[in-house]
Amino acid sequence: MRRKRRTHLPEFKSKVALAAATQGDLTLAELVKKFDVHANQITEWKKQLLANAPDVFGKGVRKAEDSEAIIQELHAKIGQLTMENDFLERGLERIHGPRGKKW
């Protein structure tokens, strides 16, 4: 019988990855037994931790810049859609009168 698929919280993942990356006293087999997680999963979480570690301290500035750019882009899209709605509404009024056609 297969084990039910588990989803792990980010806190647990970081705990396991830190244990694998920093503590040299436990082997991979001991970590597997301690946390009850497959060795490949521990290795993957460790790789993700080491790859994303530099972003932890510099992420705030870049995230704020990215959000400003996204906000500007969304405001432009809202303006464009508003203009298109007004244009189409005026065209509908010309065809069906000021009250429009009731579908």
C-alpha positions in Angstrom: 0.0 0.0 0.0 1.3 3.4 -1.0 1.9 6.2 1.5 -0.3 9.2 1.1 1.4 12.1 -0.6 2.6 14.7 1.9 3.1 18.4 1.6 5.6 20.0 3.8 5.5 23.5 5.2 8.2 26.0 4.2 9.4 26.1 7.8 10.0 22.4 7.8 11.8 22.5 4.4 14.1 25.3 5.6 14.9 23.4 8.8 15.8 20.2 6.9 17.9 22.2 4.3 19.8 24.1 7.0 20.5 20.8 8.8 21.8 19.3 5.6 23.8 22.4 4.6 25.4 23.5 7.9 25.6 20.6 10.3 28.4 18.3 9.3 27.8 15.8 12.1 24.8 14.1 10.5 25.1 12.1 7.3 22.4 12.1 4.6 21.2 8.7 5.8 20.8 10.0 9.4 18.9 13.1 8.1 16.6 10.8 6.2 15.9 8.8 9.4 15.6 11.9 11.6 13.2 13.9 9.3 11.5 10.9 7.5 12.0 12.5 4.1 13.6 10.9 1.0 17.3 11.6 0.4 16.6 13.1 -3.0 14.2 15.6 -1.5 16.7 16.7 1.1 19.4 17.2 -1.6 16.9 19.2 -3.7 15.9 21.4 -0.8 19.6 22.0 0.1 20.3 23.0 -3.5 17.4 25.4 -3.5 18.6 26.9 -0.2 22.1 27.5 -1.4 20.9 28.9 -4.8 18.5 31.4 -3.2 20.5 32.4 -0.1 21.9 35.7 -1.6 18.3 36.8 -2.3 17.4 36.8 1.3 19.2 40.0 2.2 18.7 41.9 -1.1 15.2 41.0 -2.0 13.3 44.0 -0.5 14.8 46.6 -2.8 14.3 44.6 -6.0 10.8 43.5 -5.0 9.7 47.2 -4.4 11.1 48.2 -7.9 9.3 45.2 -9.5 6.0 46.0 -7.8 6.2 49.7 -9.0 6.7 48.6 -12.6 3.8 46.2 -12.4 1.5 48.8 -10.9 2.4 51.3 -13.7 1.7 48.6 -16.3 -1.6 47.7 -14.7 -2.7 51.4 -14.6 -1.9 51.7 -18.3 -4.0 48.6 -19.1 -6.9 49.9 -17.0 -6.8 53.2 -19.0 -6.7 51.3 -22.3 -9.6 49.1 -21.4 -11.6 52.1 -20.2 -11.1 53.9 -23.5 -12.1 50.8 -25.4 -15.3 50.4 -23.4 -16.2 54.1 -23.9 -15.6 53.7 -27.7 -17.7 50.6 -28.0 -20.5 52.1 -25.8 -20.7 55.2 -28.1 -20.8 52.9 -31.2 -23.7 50.9 -29.6 -25.6 54.1 -28.9 -25.3 55.2 -32.5 -26.7 51.9 -33.7 -29.4 51.2 -31.1 -30.2 54.6 -29.6 -29.2 56.2 -26.3 -30.8 53.4 -24.2 -29.1 50.6 -26.2 -30.6 47.3 -27.2 -31.8 45.2 -24.4 -30.7 41.6 -25.0 
